[in-house]
Amino acid sequence: MTDADRPAVAELICISTNDWYQRHGRSPVFPGGPSATTIFADVYEALDPGCCVVAEDLTTGRIIGSCFYHPRPTHVSLGIMNTHPDCAGKGVASALLRFITDFADRERKPVRLVSSAINLDSFSLYTRAGFVPRCLYQDMWLAVPADGLNNLPADAARARDATLHDVAAMMALEMEVAGICRDKDYRYFIENRAGFWRVAVMPGAAGGLAGWIVSSGHSGLNMIGPCVARDEATALALLVRELDHYRGRSPLFLVPVECSVMVRDLYTRGARNCELHVSQVRGSWQPFRGVSMPTFLPETA
Ligand SMILES: CC(C)(COP(=O)(O)OP(=O)(O)OC[C@H]1O[C@@H](n2cnc3c(N)ncnc32)[C@H](O)[C@@H]1OP(=O)(O)O)[C@@H](O)C(=O)NCCC(=O)NCCS
């Protein structure tokens, strides 16, 4: 993708995603049009310039497919993948995916992503290419009352906003819980040049961290995550504290289905499920030693 392609890619993400959901009897994901999807190219290009591959129709010059990827020290993560609905089922996404898996193979790194569990087109695209589904997430949203949430977990008061001094401890915790390293992402969130990121940490024992959480307050994608924590109580305290910040809004977040304590608490607060996602990994993977909540921006798994 060149800079000149960015508006066409934002439009493609919008058309392709809305079309898929509407054809399957659901509401459009981006009802506001391409202005809501420019966030993907903006964030991804700021993080990893030049890491978006596009497919072009050689006759018309039109962009018919796009996919972002993020090389990190331990893995490559794969961002949003789209094919224009007029070209569906012709191998466009498979070709884009092969470009990225070939890159990862040269780097000898696993590839990680989150894909919808109700979208068999994308689920199958990845499993046919050798990805293995690893963890299931409930996509939940919560309408946060204008005067805030009641009963914040006691631990929420111990959390504080992150600074760049926390990057090393954030990295150590994610390495321990998920076996991956992506300090570049943490710096980007904490520096917050785009103005819509928030990062909080929960102090742990011996100067380390028990958890950390990121959220996007962007009008096109108000989403909480990624979050990494040693245990469910810490993840819940960080999540509820973050939700309480978005008063009068309805943030989206992905909770691992096995985190039943979190899920039960979130239901009592009125959270609703809207979809299911699954983390998929091609190559080596270690089971999570704690809680890991992914997001769509940037995708992690
Ligand atoms: C998901 C999406 C990207 C697929 O794009 P596409 O260009 O139509 O996909 P392809 O034609 O390359 O087909 C993908 C692969 O899945 C396989 N496949 C599709 N449905 C399948 C099924 N039900 N069972 C088994 N395999 C299936 C195809 O055979 C193909 O594999 P192959 O190349 O080895 O034959 C496209 O539907 C899309 O943009 N959807 C909306 C946005 C979205 O959901 N993005 C993904 C989430 S980030």
The ligand as an SDF file (V2000), in Angstrom:
LIG
                    3D

 48 50  0  0  0  0  0  0  0  0999 V2000
  -12.8870  -13.3340    4.7050 C   0  0  0  0  0  0  0  0  0  0  0  0
  -12.5200  -12.7480    3.3470 C   0  0  0  0  0  0  0  0  0  0  0  0
  -11.2910  -11.8570    3.5070 C   0  0  0  0  0  0  0  0  0  0  0  0
  -12.2050  -13.9110    2.3870 C   0  0  0  0  0  0  0  0  0  0  0  0
  -11.7400  -13.3540    1.1570 O   0  0  0  0  0  0  0  0  0  0  0  0
  -11.7580  -14.1360   -0.2680 P   0  0  0  0  0  0  0  0  0  0  0  0
  -10.8480  -13.4070   -1.1730 O   0  0  0  0  0  0  0  0  0  0  0  0
  -13.1600  -14.3190   -0.6990 O   0  0  0  0  0  0  0  0  0  0  0  0
  -11.1440  -15.5450    0.1520 O   0  0  0  0  0  0  0  0  0  0  0  0
  -10.4430  -16.6100   -0.8090 P   0  0  0  0  0  0  0  0  0  0  0  0
  -11.1610  -16.6570   -2.1230 O   0  0  0  0  0  0  0  0  0  0  0  0
   -8.9690  -16.3320   -0.8560 O   0  0  0  0  0  0  0  0  0  0  0  0
  -10.7290  -17.9770   -0.0250 O   0  0  0  0  0  0  0  0  0  0  0  0
  -10.1630  -18.2470    1.2130 C   0  0  0  0  0  0  0  0  0  0  0  0
   -9.9030  -19.7100    1.4720 C   0  0  0  0  0  0  0  0  0  0  0  0
  -10.9200  -20.2160    2.3510 O   0  0  0  0  0  0  0  0  0  0  0  0
  -11.4580  -21.4120    1.7960 C   0  0  0  0  0  0  0  0  0  0  0  0
  -12.8350  -21.5360    2.2800 N   0  0  0  0  0  0  0  0  0  0  0  0
  -13.8230  -20.5990    2.2320 C   0  0  0  0  0  0  0  0  0  0  0  0
  -14.9350  -21.1010    2.8060 N   0  0  0  0  0  0  0  0  0  0  0  0
  -14.6270  -22.3380    3.2470 C   0  0  0  0  0  0  0  0  0  0  0  0
  -15.3360  -23.3330    3.9620 C   0  0  0  0  0  0  0  0  0  0  0  0
  -16.6080  -23.1510    4.3180 N   0  0  0  0  0  0  0  0  0  0  0  0
  -14.6940  -24.4900    4.2610 N   0  0  0  0  0  0  0  0  0  0  0  0
  -13.3930  -24.6940    3.8850 C   0  0  0  0  0  0  0  0  0  0  0  0
  -12.6750  -23.7770    3.2260 N   0  0  0  0  0  0  0  0  0  0  0  0
  -13.2860  -22.6280    2.9040 C   0  0  0  0  0  0  0  0  0  0  0  0
  -11.3120  -21.2310    0.3140 C   0  0  0  0  0  0  0  0  0  0  0  0
  -11.3630  -22.4690   -0.3720 O   0  0  0  0  0  0  0  0  0  0  0  0
   -9.9310  -20.5930    0.2250 C   0  0  0  0  0  0  0  0  0  0  0  0
   -8.8950  -21.5270    0.4230 O   0  0  0  0  0  0  0  0  0  0  0  0
   -7.9390  -22.0000   -0.7960 P   0  0  0  0  0  0  0  0  0  0  0  0
   -7.3180  -20.7400   -1.3580 O   0  0  0  0  0  0  0  0  0  0  0  0
   -6.9410  -22.9110   -0.1420 O   0  0  0  0  0  0  0  0  0  0  0  0
   -8.8700  -22.6920   -1.7550 O   0  0  0  0  0  0  0  0  0  0  0  0
  -13.7020  -11.9210    2.7350 C   0  0  0  0  0  0  0  0  0  0  0  0
  -14.8740  -12.6890    2.8190 O   0  0  0  0  0  0  0  0  0  0  0  0
  -13.9510  -10.6060    3.4360 C   0  0  0  0  0  0  0  0  0  0  0  0
  -13.3150   -9.5960    3.1350 O   0  0  0  0  0  0  0  0  0  0  0  0
  -14.9310  -10.5960    4.3880 N   0  0  0  0  0  0  0  0  0  0  0  0
  -15.3070   -9.3930    5.1210 C   0  0  0  0  0  0  0  0  0  0  0  0
  -14.2290   -8.9090    6.0700 C   0  0  0  0  0  0  0  0  0  0  0  0
  -13.7110  -10.0260    6.9280 C   0  0  0  0  0  0  0  0  0  0  0  0
  -14.4380  -10.8420    7.4280 O   0  0  0  0  0  0  0  0  0  0  0  0
  -12.3730  -10.0360    7.1080 N   0  0  0  0  0  0  0  0  0  0  0  0
  -11.6850  -11.0680    7.8650 C   0  0  0  0  0  0  0  0  0  0  0  0
  -11.6080  -10.7470    9.3020 C   0  0  0  0  0  0  0  0  0  0  0  0
  -10.3240   -9.6360    9.7220 S   0  0  0  0  0  0  0  0  0  0  0  0
  1  2  1  0
  2  3  1  0
  2  4  1  0
  2 36  1  0
  4  5  1  0
  5  6  1  0
  6  7  2  0
  6  8  1  0
  6  9  1  0
  9 10  1  0
 10 11  2  0
 10 12  1  0
 10 13  1  0
 13 14  1  0
 14 15  1  0
 15 16  1  0
 15 30  1  0
 16 17  1  0
 17 18  1  0
 17 28  1  0
 18 19  1  0
 18 27  1  0
 19 20  2  0
 20 21  1  0
 21 22  1  0
 21 27  2  0
 22 23  1  0
 22 24  2  0
 24 25  1  0
 25 26  2  0
 26 27  1  0
 28 29  1  0
 28 30  1  0
 30 31  1  0
 31 32  1  0
 32 33  2  0
 32 34  1  0
 32 35  1  0
 36 37  1  0
 36 38  1  0
 38 39  2  0
 38 40  1  0
 40 41  1  0
 41 42  1  0
 42 43  1  0
 43 44  2  0
 43 45  1  0
 45 46  1  0
 46 47  1  0
 47 48  1  0
M  END
$$$$
